Amino acid sequence: MRLEKGEWNFNGNIPSQFQEHVSDSVPYYETVYDLITELSYWYTTKGSNIYDLGSSTGYLASKLLPLIQKRELKYTGYDLSKDMVDFAREKHANSLSFIEDNILNADFKSNTSVVYSILTLQFLTVAERRKLLSNVYSSLNEGGAFIVFEKIIAEDSETALIFDEIYQDFKAKSLEAQHLIEKKQSLRGVMRPIKLEDNLQHLRESGFRTVNTFFQWSNFVGIIAVK
């Protein structure tokens, strides 16, 4: 994985390495995906649309596949990386839809029951977040859900420092020190995490009637917002 200062992206020879890399970089990665999959049974409705914003290799689609087939869901994944989209299309033999485009351009169809954003909002500016949340809210059926997994920053500087130290210790168990340094440099000005309360407030301001967290580990949080 080639890393350049301030130039983080998922293009190049990455899709085949991606799942291993993200598992080493994100605490409880599998647990979170399992939780998201289980939550989907409560909010998806037969024949409805579901959207995966930042679909990468199609890993969430693989986890959801039994539910997609059982309820005849129409899955669409969006990702900016052509390499990721090509990989996901090949993996799923064109049985699901993967689109190479900015998630801000997502074309949400009517009868949408769930929209997912896993480690994606953190790469948007606040203005872009607000635009996307408005689009997601407008697209969802009444009772539909927006399921988010996100890196956040703490409310105060002391806790933020502690969270970061714990997170660096976690990554150091499986990633080399030089890689950690290069990755932090590559994310400068690219990753824009915000506070948990700001995340929740943006969702409420967009109109969601209930907003709850379903997971948190240090500076990672899962949020479900229901229309």
Order of alpha helices (4+ residues) and beta strands (2+ residues): alpha-alpha-beta-alpha-beta-alpha-beta-beta-alpha-beta-alpha-alpha-alpha-beta-beta
